């Protein structure tokens, strides 16, 4: 009954049982998976790849060209995984020649007015609260929670199971399993509640906590802290994930607890 109120390009690929509400526009070179719901006044530009059972609320704009003066019209994509909810007025720009795509994984919740810029990679099961803003080339790993009105600098890497306080300015990399807050952004403990909800044992949580006491609380520089952790804490997947993250950080990691008290 709404066909005359919806603009769908004939080359768009629309899956089965997709609902598209009035006044939405679907351009060419768009794929929308089965069972997805597209609310009214949504614009989906070329290059969008929307998964199955996604929900996109009014005012969202998916796969608009990057806000990057170097963009020269190259063919790129903006990819959204299955079961992801995109609330009102979210904007997700497509990639540039640097990566070729912007990716939002599966089972994510992007609350109202979130912005995800070109060439970002957001993992699975993440929550980005209202007004969170990602500059270009950011990586966010699985199960991260980004507080409302946070602004994340380009090329920052945020580890898995991280929780970042609302209103944060994120200029440095944030290693996995931690909570981050204050200005400048600093370590304020590990994400104990989140880890317990996801099945981490008390022993594993204690191990992660001890690693971060060495890295962030005891006053060592990063190189010395890494040496101590490698020597004194038994090898495990979590230990190795933390150490690999810090060793491979291109921007450097956020401040430790002691440094934040200066």
Secondary structure, 3 states (H helix, E strand, C coil): CCHHHCEECCCCEECCCCEECCCCEECCCCEECCCCEECCCCEECCCEEECCCCEECCCCEEEECCCCCCCCCCCCEEEECCCCEECCCCEEECCCCCCCEEEECCCCEECCCCEECCCCEECCCCEECCCCEECCCCEECCCCEECCCCEECCCCEECCCCEECCCCEECCEECCCEEEECCCCEEEEECHHHHHHCCCCHHHHHHHHHHHHHHHHCCCCHHHHHHHHHHHCCCCHHHHHHHHHHHCCCCCECECHHHHCC
